[in-house]
């Protein structure tokens, strides 16, 4: 008998691919996603949440604490 694999239910964070792109692009434009001093990408989590709320107002993920 194979070992069962239990995966968590995926979390919906965008309704459409276009919403995903709008959110990501806005985060780059607003410098919410940025390169740190060591050359790694970093982000401002609080500001990302605000952009996510703006472009995805009906998605609960963006309104969780």
Predicted model as a PDB file, atoms N, CA, C, CB and O in Angstrom, pLDDT in the B-factor column:
MODEL        1                                                                  
ATOM      1  N   UNK A   1       0.841  -1.169   0.000  1.00 58.00           N  
ATOM      2  CA  UNK A   1       0.000   0.000   0.000  1.00 58.00           C  
ATOM      3  C   UNK A   1       0.895   1.245   0.000  1.00 58.00           C  
ATOM      4  CB  UNK A   1      -0.962  -0.009   1.220  1.00 58.00           C  
ATOM      5  O   UNK A   1       1.762   1.370   0.865  1.00 58.00           O  
ATOM      6  N   UNK A   2       0.704   2.162  -0.948  1.00 68.00           N  
ATOM      7  CA  UNK A   2       1.561   3.353  -1.002  1.00 68.00           C  
ATOM      8  C   UNK A   2       1.295   4.290   0.174  1.00 68.00           C  
ATOM      9  CB  UNK A   2       1.346   4.103  -2.322  1.00 68.00           C  
ATOM     10  O   UNK A   2       0.191   4.359   0.713  1.00 68.00           O  
ATOM     11  N   UNK A   3       2.324   4.985   0.534  1.00 68.00           N  
ATOM     12  CA  UNK A   3       2.227   5.959   1.616  1.00 68.00           C  
ATOM     13  C   UNK A   3       1.388   7.149   1.140  1.00 68.00           C  
ATOM     14  CB  UNK A   3       3.647   6.425   2.079  1.00 68.00           C  
ATOM     15  O   UNK A   3       1.703   7.744   0.109  1.00 68.00           O  
ATOM     16  N   UNK A   4       0.330   7.503   1.867  1.00 73.00           N  
ATOM     17  CA  UNK A   4      -0.497   8.636   1.425  1.00 73.00           C  
ATOM     18  C   UNK A   4       0.245   9.963   1.612  1.00 73.00           C  
ATOM     19  CB  UNK A   4      -1.835   8.662   2.203  1.00 73.00           C  
ATOM     20  O   UNK A   4       0.956  10.164   2.597  1.00 73.00           O  
ATOM     21  N   UNK A   5       0.066  10.833   0.671  1.00 81.00           N  
ATOM     22  CA  UNK A   5       0.665  12.160   0.746  1.00 81.00           C  
ATOM     23  C   UNK A   5      -0.451  13.152   1.042  1.00 81.00           C  
ATOM     24  CB  UNK A   5       1.422  12.530  -0.581  1.00 81.00           C  
ATOM     25  O   UNK A   5      -1.443  13.236   0.317  1.00 81.00           O  
ATOM     26  N   UNK A   6      -0.266  13.893   2.113  1.00 82.00           N  
ATOM     27  CA  UNK A   6      -1.249  14.901   2.491  1.00 82.00           C  
ATOM     28  C   UNK A   6      -0.664  16.282   2.208  1.00 82.00           C  
ATOM     29  CB  UNK A   6      -1.653  14.760   3.993  1.00 82.00           C  
ATOM     30  O   UNK A   6       0.331  16.685   2.812  1.00 82.00           O  
ATOM     31  N   UNK A   7      -1.278  16.979   1.307  1.00 83.00           N  
ATOM     32  CA  UNK A   7      -0.820  18.306   0.949  1.00 83.00           C  
ATOM     33  C   UNK A   7      -1.820  19.337   1.438  1.00 83.00           C  
ATOM     34  CB  UNK A   7      -0.612  18.425  -0.568  1.00 83.00           C  
ATOM     35  O   UNK A   7      -3.028  19.098   1.412  1.00 83.00           O  
ATOM     36  N   UNK A   8      -1.324  20.474   1.880  1.00 85.00           N  
ATOM     37  CA  UNK A   8      -2.262  21.515   2.311  1.00 85.00           C  
ATOM     38  C   UNK A   8      -3.037  22.057   1.120  1.00 85.00           C  
ATOM     39  CB  UNK A   8      -1.517  22.659   3.025  1.00 85.00           C  
ATOM     40  O   UNK A   8      -2.564  22.024  -0.016  1.00 85.00           O  
ATOM     41  N   UNK A   9      -4.220  22.547   1.396  1.00 86.00           N  
ATOM     42  CA  UNK A   9      -5.046  23.142   0.351  1.00 86.00           C  
ATOM     43  C   UNK A   9      -4.362  24.430  -0.138  1.00 86.00           C  
ATOM     44  CB  UNK A   9      -6.501  23.436   0.879  1.00 86.00           C  
ATOM     45  O   UNK A   9      -3.921  25.237   0.681  1.00 86.00           O  
ATOM     46  N   UNK A  10      -4.271  24.627  -1.443  1.00 89.00           N  
ATOM     47  CA  UNK A  10      -3.650  25.862  -1.950  1.00 89.00           C  
ATOM     48  C   UNK A  10      -4.405  27.104  -1.480  1.00 89.00           C  
ATOM     49  CB  UNK A  10      -3.595  25.838  -3.485  1.00 89.00           C  
ATOM     50  O   UNK A  10      -5.623  27.083  -1.307  1.00 89.00           O  
ATOM     51  N   UNK A  11      -3.662  28.171  -1.281  1.00 92.00           N  
ATOM     52  CA  UNK A  11      -4.238  29.443  -0.873  1.00 92.00           C  
ATOM     53  C   UNK A  11      -4.405  30.328  -2.097  1.00 92.00           C  
ATOM     54  CB  UNK A  11      -3.358  30.137   0.194  1.00 92.00           C  
ATOM     55  O   UNK A  11      -3.446  30.567  -2.830  1.00 92.00           O  
ATOM     56  N   UNK A  12      -5.606  30.809  -2.316  1.00 95.00           N  
ATOM     57  CA  UNK A  12      -5.869  31.691  -3.443  1.00 95.00           C  
ATOM     58  C   UNK A  12      -5.453  33.112  -3.076  1.00 95.00           C  
ATOM     59  CB  UNK A  12      -7.366  31.641  -3.850  1.00 95.00           C  
ATOM     60  O   UNK A  12      -5.915  33.669  -2.081  1.00 95.00           O  
ATOM     61  N   UNK A  13      -4.570  33.693  -3.897  1.00 96.00           N  
ATOM     62  CA  UNK A  13      -4.141  35.061  -3.623  1.00 96.00           C  
ATOM     63  C   UNK A  13      -4.442  36.015  -4.783  1.00 96.00           C  
ATOM     64  CB  UNK A  13      -2.658  35.081  -3.318  1.00 96.00           C  
ATOM     65  O   UNK A  13      -4.262  37.225  -4.646  1.00 96.00           O  
ATOM     66  N   UNK A  14      -4.895  35.488  -5.915  1.00 96.00           N  
ATOM     67  CA  UNK A  14      -5.290  36.304  -7.069  1.00 96.00           C  
ATOM     68  C   UNK A  14      -6.422  35.585  -7.780  1.00 96.00           C  
ATOM     69  CB  UNK A  14      -4.080  36.557  -8.043  1.00 96.00           C  
ATOM     70  O   UNK A  14      -6.473  34.355  -7.783  1.00 96.00           O  
ATOM     71  N   UNK A  15      -7.331  36.342  -8.383  1.00 96.00           N  
ATOM     72  CA  UNK A  15      -8.398  35.736  -9.176  1.00 96.00           C  
ATOM     73  C   UNK A  15      -7.935  35.358 -10.575  1.00 96.00           C  
ATOM     74  CB  UNK A  15      -9.574  36.680  -9.268  1.00 96.00           C  
ATOM     75  O   UNK A  15      -8.333  34.331 -11.125  1.00 96.00           O  
ATOM     76  N   UNK A  16      -7.084  36.212 -11.139  1.00 96.00           N  
ATOM     77  CA  UNK A  16      -6.659  36.036 -12.522  1.00 96.00           C  
ATOM     78  C   UNK A  16      -5.157  36.270 -12.635  1.00 96.00           C  
ATOM     79  CB  UNK A  16      -7.430  36.991 -13.459  1.00 96.00           C  
ATOM     80  O   UNK A  16      -4.555  36.944 -11.800  1.00 96.00           O  
ATOM     81  N   UNK A  17      -4.573  35.708 -13.670  1.00 97.00           N  
ATOM     82  CA  UNK A  17      -3.149  35.893 -13.917  1.00 97.00           C  
ATOM     83  C   UNK A  17      -2.817  37.377 -14.070  1.00 97.00           C  
ATOM     84  CB  UNK A  17      -2.717  35.117 -15.172  1.00 97.00           C  
ATOM     85  O   UNK A  17      -1.761  37.829 -13.627  1.00 97.00           O  
ATOM     86  N   UNK A  18      -3.707  38.124 -14.687  1.00 97.00           N  
ATOM     87  CA  UNK A  18      -3.499  39.559 -14.862  1.00 97.00           C  
ATOM     88  C   UNK A  18      -3.400  40.281 -13.513  1.00 97.00           C  
ATOM     89  CB  UNK A  18      -4.637  40.159 -15.695  1.00 97.00           C  
ATOM     90  O   UNK A  18      -2.606  41.209 -13.360  1.00 97.00           O  
ATOM     91  N   UNK A  19      -4.204  39.854 -12.539  1.00 97.00           N  
ATOM     92  CA  UNK A  19      -4.136  40.436 -11.190  1.00 97.00           C  
ATOM     93  C   UNK A  19      -2.789  40.140 -10.541  1.00 97.00           C  
ATOM     94  CB  UNK A  19      -5.279  39.894 -10.306  1.00 97.00           C  
ATOM     95  O   UNK A  19      -2.211  40.991  -9.866  1.00 97.00           O  
ATOM     96  N   UNK A  20      -2.304  38.932 -10.752  1.00 97.00           N  
ATOM     97  CA  UNK A  20      -0.985  38.546 -10.257  1.00 97.00           C  
ATOM     98  C   UNK A  20       0.088  39.476 -10.833  1.00 97.00           C  
ATOM     99  CB  UNK A  20      -0.676  37.071 -10.619  1.00 97.00           C  
ATOM    100  O   UNK A  20       0.916  40.017 -10.101  1.00 97.00           O  
ATOM    101  N   UNK A  21       0.057  39.650 -12.151  1.00 97.00           N  
ATOM    102  CA  UNK A  21       1.053  40.504 -12.793  1.00 97.00           C  
ATOM    103  C   UNK A  21       0.948  41.949 -12.323  1.00 97.00           C  
ATOM    104  CB  UNK A  21       0.901  40.442 -14.301  1.00 97.00           C  
ATOM    105  O   UNK A  21       1.965  42.582 -12.043  1.00 97.00           O  
ATOM    106  N   UNK A  22      -0.266  42.475 -12.234  1.00 97.00           N  
ATOM    107  CA  UNK A  22      -0.455  43.847 -11.762  1.00 97.00           C  
ATOM    108  C   UNK A  22       0.136  44.033 -10.367  1.00 97.00           C  
ATOM    109  CB  UNK A  22      -1.945  44.209 -11.757  1.00 97.00           C  
ATOM    110  O   UNK A  22       0.800  45.032 -10.092  1.00 97.00           O  
ATOM    111  N   UNK A  23      -0.109  43.078  -9.505  1.00 98.00           N  
ATOM    112  CA  UNK A  23       0.390  43.141  -8.126  1.00 98.00           C  
ATOM    113  C   UNK A  23       1.911  43.123  -8.098  1.00 98.00           C  
ATOM    114  CB  UNK A  23      -0.166  41.972  -7.296  1.00 98.00           C  
ATOM    115  O   UNK A  23       2.530  43.947  -7.426  1.00 98.00           O  
ATOM    116  N   UNK A  24       2.516  42.192  -8.822  1.00 97.00           N  
ATOM    117  CA  UNK A  24       3.975  42.063  -8.844  1.00 97.00           C  
ATOM    118  C   UNK A  24       4.621  43.309  -9.442  1.00 97.00           C  
ATOM    119  CB  UNK A  24       4.395  40.816  -9.641  1.00 97.00           C  
ATOM    120  O   UNK A  24       5.577  43.846  -8.884  1.00 97.00           O  
ATOM    121  N   UNK A  25       4.100  43.766 -10.572  1.00 97.00           N  
ATOM    122  CA  UNK A  25       4.665  44.953 -11.232  1.00 97.00           C  
ATOM    123  C   UNK A  25       4.550  46.182 -10.326  1.00 97.00           C  
ATOM    124  CB  UNK A  25       3.951  45.216 -12.582  1.00 97.00           C  
ATOM    125  O   UNK A  25       5.495  46.963 -10.221  1.00 97.00           O  
ATOM    126  N   UNK A  26       3.403  46.355  -9.677  1.00 98.00           N  
ATOM    127  CA  UNK A  26       3.228  47.498  -8.769  1.00 98.00           C  
ATOM    128  C   UNK A  26       4.235  47.434  -7.620  1.00 98.00           C  
ATOM    129  CB  UNK A  26       1.785  47.532  -8.210  1.00 98.00           C  
ATOM    130  O   UNK A  26       4.763  48.464  -7.200  1.00 98.00           O  
ATOM    131  N   UNK A  27       4.499  46.246  -7.118  1.00 97.00           N  
ATOM    132  CA  UNK A  27       5.461  46.103  -6.022  1.00 97.00           C  
ATOM    133  C   UNK A  27       6.872  46.481  -6.469  1.00 97.00           C  
ATOM    134  CB  UNK A  27       5.449  44.665  -5.488  1.00 97.00           C  
ATOM    135  O   UNK A  27       7.628  47.057  -5.686  1.00 97.00           O  
ATOM    136  N   UNK A  28       7.238  46.170  -7.704  1.00 95.00           N  
ATOM    137  CA  UNK A  28       8.544  46.596  -8.209  1.00 95.00           C  
ATOM    138  C   UNK A  28       8.586  48.096  -8.439  1.00 95.00           C  
ATOM    139  CB  UNK A  28       8.879  45.863  -9.504  1.00 95.00           C  
ATOM    140  O   UNK A  28       9.558  48.755  -8.070  1.00 95.00           O  
ATOM    141  N   UNK A  29       7.543  48.641  -9.045  1.00 96.00           N  
ATOM    142  CA  UNK A  29       7.506  50.083  -9.330  1.00 96.00           C  
ATOM    143  C   UNK A  29       7.569  50.900  -8.041  1.00 96.00           C  
ATOM    144  CB  UNK A  29       6.230  50.443 -10.119  1.00 96.00           C  
ATOM    145  O   UNK A  29       8.263  51.914  -7.974  1.00 96.00           O  
ATOM    146  N   UNK A  30       6.841  50.451  -7.022  1.00 96.00           N  
ATOM    147  CA  UNK A  30       6.801  51.171  -5.741  1.00 96.00           C  
ATOM    148  C   UNK A  30       7.995  50.843  -4.838  1.00 96.00           C  
ATOM    149  CB  UNK A  30       5.509  50.846  -5.009  1.00 96.00           C  
ATOM    150  O   UNK A  30       8.065  51.300  -3.697  1.00 96.00           O  
ATOM    151  N   UNK A  31       8.924  50.051  -5.360  1.00 96.00           N  
ATOM    152  CA  UNK A  31      10.136  49.646  -4.625  1.00 96.00           C  
ATOM    153  C   UNK A  31       9.818  48.859  -3.358  1.00 96.00           C  
ATOM    154  CB  UNK A  31      10.959  50.872  -4.262  1.00 96.00           C  
ATOM    155  O   UNK A  31      10.547  48.931  -2.369  1.00 96.00           O  
ATOM    156  N   UNK A  32       8.730  48.115  -3.401  1.00 97.00           N  
ATOM    157  CA  UNK A  32       8.375  47.208  -2.302  1.00 97.00           C  
ATOM    158  C   UNK A  32       9.224  45.946  -2.398  1.00 97.00           C  
ATOM    159  CB  UNK A  32       6.855  46.852  -2.334  1.00 97.00           C  
ATOM    160  O   UNK A  32       9.609  45.368  -1.382  1.00 97.00           O  
ATOM    161  N   UNK A  33       9.512  45.526  -3.622  1.00 97.00           N  
ATOM    162  CA  UNK A  33      10.498  44.471  -3.877  1.00 97.00           C  
ATOM    163  C   UNK A  33      11.771  45.182  -4.305  1.00 97.00           C  
ATOM    164  CB  UNK A  33      10.001  43.430  -4.980  1.00 97.00           C  
ATOM    165  O   UNK A  33      11.737  46.048  -5.179  1.00 97.00           O  
ATOM    166  N   UNK A  34      12.883  44.824  -3.699  1.00 95.00           N  
ATOM    167  CA  UNK A  34      14.137  45.526  -3.983  1.00 95.00           C  
ATOM    168  C   UNK A  34      15.318  44.599  -3.729  1.00 95.00           C  
ATOM    169  CB  UNK A  34      14.260  46.807  -3.120  1.00 95.00           C  
ATOM    170  O   UNK A  34      15.184  43.566  -3.073  1.00 95.00           O  
ATOM    171  N   UNK A  35      16.461  44.979  -4.253  1.00 94.00           N  
ATOM    172  CA  UNK A  35      17.701  44.223  -4.049  1.00 94.00           C  
ATOM    173  C   UNK A  35      18.374  44.753  -2.785  1.00 94.00           C  
ATOM    174  CB  UNK A  35      18.661  44.341  -5.295  1.00 94.00           C  
ATOM    175  O   UNK A  35      18.545  45.961  -2.625  1.00 94.00           O  
ATOM    176  N   UNK A  36      18.752  43.847  -1.893  1.00 95.00           N  
ATOM    177  CA  UNK A  36      19.430  44.292  -0.669  1.00 95.00           C  
ATOM    178  C   UNK A  36      20.924  44.517  -0.937  1.00 95.00           C  
ATOM    179  CB  UNK A  36      19.236  43.252   0.468  1.00 95.00           C  
ATOM    180  O   UNK A  36      21.383  44.369  -2.070  1.00 95.00           O  
ATOM    181  N   UNK A  37      21.663  44.869   0.092  1.00 96.00           N  
ATOM    182  CA  UNK A  37      23.087  45.185  -0.048  1.00 96.00           C  
ATOM    183  C   UNK A  37      23.933  43.977  -0.439  1.00 96.00           C  
ATOM    184  CB  UNK A  37      23.609  45.763   1.243  1.00 96.00           C  
ATOM    185  O   UNK A  37      25.069  44.132  -0.885  1.00 96.00           O  
ATOM    186  N   UNK A  38      23.385  42.777  -0.272  1.00 97.00           N  
ATOM    187  CA  UNK A  38      24.124  41.561  -0.593  1.00 97.00           C  
ATOM    188  C   UNK A  38      23.712  40.971  -1.946  1.00 97.00           C  
ATOM    189  CB  UNK A  38      23.918  40.530   0.501  1.00 97.00           C  
ATOM    190  O   UNK A  38      24.197  39.910  -2.340  1.00 97.00           O  
ATOM    191  N   UNK A  39      22.814  41.666  -2.652  1.00 96.00           N  
ATOM    192  CA  UNK A  39      22.404  41.203  -3.975  1.00 96.00           C  
ATOM    193  C   UNK A  39      21.223  40.253  -3.978  1.00 96.00           C  
ATOM    194  CB  UNK A  39      23.540  40.544  -4.632  1.00 96.00           C  
ATOM    195  O   UNK A  39      20.917  39.640  -5.001  1.00 96.00           O  
ATOM    196  N   UNK A  40      20.557  40.127  -2.836  1.00 97.00           N  
ATOM    197  CA  UNK A  40      19.380  39.273  -2.739  1.00 97.00           C  
ATOM    198  C   UNK A  40      18.121  40.128  -2.819  1.00 97.00           C  
ATOM    199  CB  UNK A  40      19.399  38.452  -1.428  1.00 97.00           C  
ATOM    200  O   UNK A  40      18.112  41.287  -2.406  1.00 97.00           O  
ATOM    201  N   UNK A  41      17.074  39.541  -3.353  1.00 96.00           N  
ATOM    202  CA  UNK A  41      15.815  40.279  -3.404  1.00 96.00           C  
ATOM    203  C   UNK A  41      15.194  40.290  -2.011  1.00 96.00           C  
ATOM    204  CB  UNK A  41      14.835  39.652  -4.446  1.00 96.00           C  
ATOM    205  O   UNK A  41      15.201  39.281  -1.305  1.00 96.00           O  
ATOM    206  N   UNK A  42      14.668  41.426  -1.635  1.00 97.00           N  
ATOM    207  CA  UNK A  42      14.036  41.596  -0.333  1.00 97.00           C  
ATOM    208  C   UNK A  42      12.706  42.309  -0.558  1.00 97.00           C  
ATOM    209  CB  UNK A  42      14.959  42.399   0.660  1.00 97.00           C  
ATOM    210  O   UNK A  42      12.391  42.711  -1.678  1.00 97.00           O  
ATOM    211  N   UNK A  43      11.941  42.462   0.496  1.00 97.00           N  
ATOM    212  CA  UNK A  43      10.633  43.089   0.334  1.00 97.00           C  
ATOM    213  C   UNK A  43      10.153  43.698   1.636  1.00 97.00           C  
ATOM    214  CB  UNK A  43       9.617  42.078  -0.174  1.00 97.00           C  
ATOM    215  O   UNK A  43      10.610  43.346   2.723  1.00 97.00           O  
ATOM    216  N   UNK A  44       9.219  44.619   1.492  1.00 97.00           N  
ATOM    217  CA  UNK A  44       8.528  45.214   2.630  1.00 97.00           C  
ATOM    218  C   UNK A  44       7.170  44.518   2.710  1.00 97.00           C  
ATOM    219  CB  UNK A  44       8.380  46.798   2.482  1.00 97.00           C  
ATOM    220  O   UNK A  44       6.279  44.801   1.910  1.00 97.00           O  
ATOM    221  N   UNK A  45       7.014  43.621   3.661  1.00 96.00           N  
ATOM    222  CA  UNK A  45       5.810  42.791   3.756  1.00 96.00           C  
ATOM    223  C   UNK A  45       4.541  43.610   3.975  1.00 96.00           C  
ATOM    224  CB  UNK A  45       5.963  41.794   4.879  1.00 96.00           C  
ATOM    225  O   UNK A  45       3.494  43.300   3.407  1.00 96.00           O  
ATOM    226  N   UNK A  46       4.634  44.653   4.798  1.00 97.00           N  
ATOM    227  CA  UNK A  46       3.450  45.479   5.077  1.00 97.00           C  
ATOM    228  C   UNK A  46       2.984  46.220   3.830  1.00 97.00           C  
ATOM    229  CB  UNK A  46       3.751  46.484   6.196  1.00 97.00           C  
ATOM    230  O   UNK A  46       1.786  46.288   3.552  1.00 97.00           O  
ATOM    231  N   UNK A  47       3.921  46.769   3.089  1.00 97.00           N  
ATOM    232  CA  UNK A  47       3.570  47.497   1.869  1.00 97.00           C  
ATOM    233  C   UNK A  47       3.052  46.547   0.786  1.00 97.00           C  
ATOM    234  CB  UNK A  47       4.785  48.278   1.346  1.00 97.00           C  
ATOM    235  O   UNK A  47       2.164  46.907   0.014  1.00 97.00           O  
ATOM    236  N   UNK A  48       3.609  45.336   0.734  1.00 97.00           N  
ATOM    237  CA  UNK A  48       3.107  44.349  -0.230  1.00 97.00           C  
ATOM    238  C   UNK A  48       1.645  44.032   0.059  1.00 97.00           C  
ATOM    239  CB  UNK A  48       3.956  43.055  -0.187  1.00 97.00           C  
ATOM    240  O   UNK A  48       0.843  43.882  -0.863  1.00 97.00           O  
ATOM    241  N   UNK A  49       1.306  43.932   1.325  1.00 97.00           N  
ATOM    242  CA  UNK A  49      -0.073  43.650   1.703  1.00 97.00           C  
ATOM    243  C   UNK A  49      -0.999  44.769   1.230  1.00 97.00           C  
ATOM    244  CB  UNK A  49      -0.186  43.468   3.223  1.00 97.00           C  
ATOM    245  O   UNK A  49      -2.099  44.499   0.749  1.00 97.00           O  
ATOM    246  N   UNK A  50      -0.571  45.999   1.361  1.00 97.00           N  
ATOM    247  CA  UNK A  50      -1.404  47.123   0.907  1.00 97.00           C  
ATOM    248  C   UNK A  50      -1.612  47.096  -0.604  1.00 97.00           C  
ATOM    249  CB  UNK A  50      -0.767  48.454   1.316  1.00 97.00           C  
ATOM    250  O   UNK A  50      -2.718  47.346  -1.082  1.00 97.00           O  
ATOM    251  N   UNK A  51      -0.560  46.795  -1.353  1.00 97.00           N  
ATOM    252  CA  UNK A  51      -0.696  46.684  -2.809  1.00 97.00           C  
ATOM    253  C   UNK A  51      -1.598  45.498  -3.152  1.00 97.00           C  
ATOM    254  CB  UNK A  51       0.698  46.525  -3.486  1.00 97.00           C  
ATOM    255  O   UNK A  51      -2.443  45.593  -4.042  1.00 97.00           O  
ATOM    256  N   UNK A  52      -1.418  44.392  -2.449  1.00 97.00           N  
ATOM    257  CA  UNK A  52      -2.269  43.224  -2.674  1.00 97.00           C  
ATOM    258  C   UNK A  52      -3.733  43.544  -2.428  1.00 97.00           C  
ATOM    259  CB  UNK A  52      -1.836  42.075  -1.779  1.00 97.00           C  
ATOM    260  O   UNK A  52      -4.601  43.086  -3.171  1.00 97.00           O  
ATOM    261  N   UNK A  53      -4.012  44.320  -1.401  1.00 97.00           N  
ATOM    262  CA  UNK A  53      -5.396  44.718  -1.112  1.00 97.00           C  
ATOM    263  C   UNK A  53      -5.957  45.605  -2.214  1.00 97.00           C  
ATOM    264  CB  UNK A  53      -5.472  45.448   0.233  1.00 97.00           C  
ATOM    265  O   UNK A  53      -7.132  45.506  -2.567  1.00 97.00           O  
ATOM    266  N   UNK A  54      -5.116  46.462  -2.745  1.00 97.00           N  
ATOM    267  CA  UNK A  54      -5.553  47.380  -3.798  1.00 97.00           C  
ATOM    268  C   UNK A  54      -5.946  46.627  -5.068  1.00 97.00           C  
ATOM    269  CB  UNK A  54      -4.447  48.392  -4.112  1.00 97.00           C  
ATOM    270  O   UNK A  54      -6.978  46.924  -5.670  1.00 97.00           O  
ATOM    271  N   UNK A  55      -5.140  45.664  -5.474  1.00 97.00           N  
ATOM    272  CA  UNK A  55      -5.366  44.964  -6.738  1.00 97.00           C  
ATOM    273  C   UNK A  55      -6.173  43.678  -6.601  1.00 97.00           C  
ATOM    274  CB  UNK A  55      -4.054  44.650  -7.370  1.00 97.00           C  
ATOM    275  O   UNK A  55      -6.564  43.083  -7.605  1.00 97.00           O  
ATOM    276  N   UNK A  56      -6.423  43.248  -5.380  1.00 97.00           N  
ATOM    277  CA  UNK A  56      -7.156  42.002  -5.130  1.00 97.00           C  
ATOM    278  C   UNK A  56      -8.131  42.198  -3.970  1.00 97.00           C  
ATOM    279  CB  UNK A  56      -6.175  40.835  -4.822  1.00 97.00           C  
ATOM    280  O   UNK A  56      -8.048  41.479  -2.974  1.00 97.00           O  
ATOM    281  N   UNK A  57      -9.046  43.149  -4.081  1.00 97.00           N  
ATOM    282  CA  UNK A  57      -9.880  43.524  -2.937  1.00 97.00           C  
ATOM    283  C   UNK A  57     -10.833  42.446  -2.432  1.00 97.00           C  
ATOM    284  CB  UNK A  57     -10.668  44.709  -3.292  1.00 97.00           C  
ATOM    285  O   UNK A  57     -11.333  42.539  -1.311  1.00 97.00           O  
ATOM    286  N   UNK A  58     -11.087  41.440  -3.236  1.00 96.00           N  
ATOM    287  CA  UNK A  58     -12.019  40.385  -2.821  1.00 96.00           C  
ATOM    288  C   UNK A  58     -11.314  39.093  -2.406  1.00 96.00           C  
ATOM    289  CB  UNK A  58     -12.986  40.088  -3.946  1.00 96.00           C  
ATOM    290  O   UNK A  58     -11.959  38.054  -2.267  1.00 96.00           O  
ATOM    291  N   UNK A  59     -10.003  39.151  -2.210  1.00 97.00           N  
ATOM    292  CA  UNK A  59      -9.245  37.973  -1.810  1.00 97.00           C  
ATOM    293  C   UNK A  59      -8.869  38.097  -0.331  1.00 97.00           C  
ATOM    294  CB  UNK A  59      -7.974  37.803  -2.696  1.00 97.00           C  
ATOM    295  O   UNK A  59      -8.150  39.017   0.056  1.00 97.00           O  
ATOM    296  N   UNK A  60      -9.355  37.175   0.482  1.00 96.00           N  
ATOM    297  CA  UNK A  60      -9.134  37.221   1.933  1.00 96.00           C  
ATOM    298  C   UNK A  60      -7.673  37.218   2.323  1.00 96.00           C  
ATOM    299  CB  UNK A  60      -9.812  36.063   2.587  1.00 96.00           C  
ATOM    300  O   UNK A  60      -7.303  37.837   3.321  1.00 96.00           O  
ATOM    301  N   UNK A  61      -6.834  36.538   1.564  1.00 96.00           N  
ATOM    302  CA  UNK A  61      -5.411  36.423   1.878  1.00 96.00           C  
ATOM    303  C   UNK A  61      -4.783  37.788   2.182  1.00 96.00           C  
ATOM    304  CB  UNK A  61      -4.671  35.758   0.718  1.00 96.00           C  
ATOM    305  O   UNK A  61      -3.991  37.906   3.116  1.00 96.00           O  
ATOM    306  N   UNK A  62      -5.123  38.799   1.416  1.00 97.00           N  
ATOM    307  CA  UNK A  62      -4.509  40.110   1.550  1.00 97.00           C  
ATOM    308  C   UNK A  62      -5.002  40.890   2.760  1.00 97.00           C  
ATOM    309  CB  UNK A  62      -4.756  40.905   0.316  1.00 97.00           C  
ATOM    310  O   UNK A  62      -4.452  41.942   3.088  1.00 97.00           O  
ATOM    311  N   UNK A  63      -6.024  40.389   3.418  1.00 96.00           N  
ATOM    312  CA  UNK A  63      -6.605  41.094   4.563  1.00 96.00           C  
ATOM    313  C   UNK A  63      -6.374  40.352   5.889  1.00 96.00           C  
ATOM    314  CB  UNK A  63      -8.099  41.293   4.341  1.00 96.00           C  
ATOM    315  O   UNK A  63      -6.906  40.735   6.930  1.00 96.00           O  
ATOM    316  N   UNK A  64      -5.574  39.292   5.824  1.00 92.00           N  
ATOM    317  CA  UNK A  64      -5.253  38.546   7.045  1.00 92.00           C  
ATOM    318  C   UNK A  64      -4.109  39.257   7.773  1.00 92.00           C  
ATOM    319  CB  UNK A  64      -4.867  37.061   6.714  1.00 92.00           C  
ATOM    320  O   UNK A  64      -3.290  39.941   7.157  1.00 92.00           O  
ATOM    321  N   UNK A  65      -4.072  39.080   9.089  1.00 80.00           N  
ATOM    322  CA  UNK A  65      -2.989  39.684   9.879  1.00 80.00           C  
ATOM    323  C   UNK A  65      -1.772  38.816   9.887  1.00 80.00           C  
ATOM    324  CB  UNK A  65      -3.434  39.939  11.299  1.00 80.00           C  
ATOM    325  O   UNK A  65      -0.766  39.169  10.502  1.00 80.00           O  
TER     326      UNK A  65                                                      
ENDMDL                                                                          
END                                                                             
